Amino acid sequence: MRLQDKVAIVTGAASGMGKEIAVLYAKEGAKVVVSDINAEAAAKTVEEIQSAGGTATSVMANVAKEEDIQNLIDTAVETYGTVDILVNNAGIMDNFEPAGEIKDDNWERIFAVNTTSVMRATRKVLPIFLEKEQGVIINVASAGGLQGARAGAAYTASKHAVVGFTKNTGFMYAQKGIRCNAIAPGAVETNISASMTGISEFGMGRTQPGLALNPRIGKAAEIAKAALFLASDESSFVNGTVITADAGWTAY
């Protein structure tokens, strides 16, 4: 039980990597707050956790809204007394658009979900962590946050921003008992492609050759294991960095 009695918030936890992280954390003893914009699916994740003997509750949250993030973390504290672990996992894709094809509303929506939500949730939990001089933040970035052509320009920029924010936060609060790290998954079997509405022919054409170099598609459960390591005391000396989990794709 590597997370015994810890309270963990996981965003985007109704499916994919977020769900696997929430389920694994509960198996390791954490009380998990399952957050997602899809309230019905989030409730099913909670049911799965509870049926296996774990402890969890769900909170509907659109992470693009400040009031939803405030409510999410306030509810976690009201329900379980504190927060120990924050996993900023919720994210959406773009449509592989290069810079010349970006529409302002898509840019703003992608940044609101992928980047601004990470800042707001982090900002909200920091007073809790600072008071007890203890806390862990895990941001799910992407191989697209390390390389230039794993997606379109908006998604790529949003995930690069998450990586920079992670490093800054990890360093700034390193002497306060707080750690902040990121995971950069490669291609993983999730339903994130459902957020894509019309792929750019030009952008995908430029990206396609690199996709062919990908050794394999990952499983969401494999990312969850990395998230467990970062949440546990086993990673006590790991801070302000990014763990790449991509089967070696970015090594080329």
N, C-alpha and C positions, 0 to 999 in steps of 0.2 A: 504494500500500500504506500506508494511513493508520494501520494497527495492526500494522505489521511487528514480529514477535517478541514482541508483548504476550501475556500469558496472561489469558484472560477466562473467568469462570464465568458461566453463564447458567442460572437456574432456570426450571423449566417450559418446557424447550426441546425437548420432544418434538413439539410442535405449535404452531400459531398464531403469535403474535408472538414467543414465545421461540425457536421454530425458525427463523424468518426472521432474527432478530437473530444467532443462532449461525452460520447459513450466511453471512450478510453479513460478520460479523466475520472468519470464516475466509477469505473471499475477499479481505479487506483485510489478510491476513497474520497474524492472531492465531492462537494455539494455544487452542482452545476446549474447555472442560470442559462437556459437555452434561449437565445434571442434570434429572431428572424422576422422578415417582413411578412412571411407566410405563416400566420398564426396556427393554422390547422396542421401543417407539416411539423412545426415546432412542437406542438402538443404530442405528435406521434413519436418524436425523438424522446420526449420526456417519458412517455409510456414505455418505450423500449428500455430506458434506463431503470425505471422503477420496477419493471417486471423482472429485471436481473438483480434486484435488491439494492439498487443505487438510489441516490437522492438527487432530485432535480425539479426545477420549475421552469415554466416558459414565460417569456415576456415578448409581446409583439413590438418590434421596433423597425422603423425605416431609418437606417443610420444616416441618411442624408438630411434628417431633421434633427436640429439641436434639441428640441423638446423631447424627442423620443430617446435620445441618448441620456439626457438628464433623468428621465423616468426609469430607464433601464437600470442605471447604476443605483439610483435611489431605492428602487424596488429590491434589488439584490441585498442592499444593506438592511432594509426593513425586514426582509425574509430570513436572512442568515446572519445578520449582525455586522458583517464586514465584507470586504473583497480582498482576496490574496493574489488572484491571477486574472489578468485581462487578456483575452485573445481577440485581436481585431482581424477577423477572417472575412467578413462580408466584402464582396467585390463583384464588379461587372466588367464585361469585355467591351471593347469597341468593335468596329467592323473592318479592322485592318486599314483604315483610311490613312493615307499620308497627309502631310501638313496642308497641301493644297485643297484637300477635300473635306477638311474639318468644318463642322457646323458648330456655332457657339453653344447651342443648347446641349448638344452631345458632349462637348468638352466639359461644360459645367456640370453635367449630370455625372459623368465618369469621375471627375475630381471630387464631387460631393460625396459619392459613395466610397471611392477607393482611397482617398487621401484626407479630405477634411474630416471625415468621420473618425479616422485614426487619431488625428490631433484632438478632436473634441472629447473622445472617450478617454484618451490619455490624460488630458487636462482635468477631467472630472474625477478620475480615480487618484490622481497624485496627492491631494490633501489626505486621503485615507492612508495611502502608503507612507507618506511623510510622517504622519502622526505616530505610526507604529514602527517606522524605520525598516520597512519590509514590504516587498511587493515585486511582482513579475509582470512584465508586459511582453506579449509576443505578437508581432505583426506579420500577417501573411502577405509577403511581397510577391515576387514572381521572377522567373528567369528574365522576364521582360523588364524588370527593374535593374538588371545587370547588363543586358545586351540591347542592341538597338533595333532588332527586327524580329521579335517574337510576337508582335501584335502591331496595331496601328500606332500613330504618333501620340494620341491622347492617352491610351492605356499605358504605353511605354513611359510617357512623362509622369503619369500618376504614380506608377510603381517605383520609378527612380526617386520620386519625392518621398515615398514611404521609406525607402532605404536610407536616404539622408536624414529624415526625421528620426528614424530608429537610432542611428549612430549618434546624433546630437543628444537625444534623450538619454541613451545609455551612459554617455560620458557625463552629462550634466548632473545626473543623480547617482553616480557611481558610489559616492561617499555617504549616501543616505540609505543604504541597504536596498536600493531599487535596481533591478536589472531590466533592460529593454533590448530584445533581440528580434530578428526577423528570420523567416523561412522563405526561401526563394524556390518554389516548386517549378519543375519543368512542366511538360504536358501530363496532366493527371485526368483520370476518368471522373468527371463531375458534370453537372448540368449547366455550367457557366455559359456554354454556347447558346443556351436559350435566351440570353440577353443580347444576342447578335441578331440584327434585323435586316441585313442586306450587305453582304461582304463586298468590299471594294475590289474590283477586278485587278486594277493596277497594283494596289497594296499587297494583295494576296500573291500576285505574280512575282513580286519582288521578294516576298517572304518564303515562298514555297521551296526554293532550293535548300534553305537551311533546315526546314522541317524534315526533309528527307534524311538528314544526318542524325536525327533523334534516335538513340539506341532503343528506346521502348517507351510506352505509355505507363505512367505510374498509377498506383492504387491510392485512393484517399487514405486508407489505413496506414500506408507507409509514411505519409505526411504527418499523420496523428502521432506516430512514434517519435518523430523529431520534435513535435510540439510537447510531448510528454517529457522528453529529456530536458528541453528548455524550461519547462515549468517546475521541474524537480530540483532538489538540492544537488543532484549529480552534476548540474551545469553551473555550480556556484561561482566559478571563475570565468564563465562565458558571459560577456556583456558588450553591448554596442556593436554587434556584428551580425552577419547574415550567414545562415547555414543553407547551402544550395543542395537541393534534393531533386536531381534530374537525370540520374543514371549516367552522368558523364557528358550530357549534351553540350553544356557550356565549356567543357574542357577542350573542345575542338577549336 
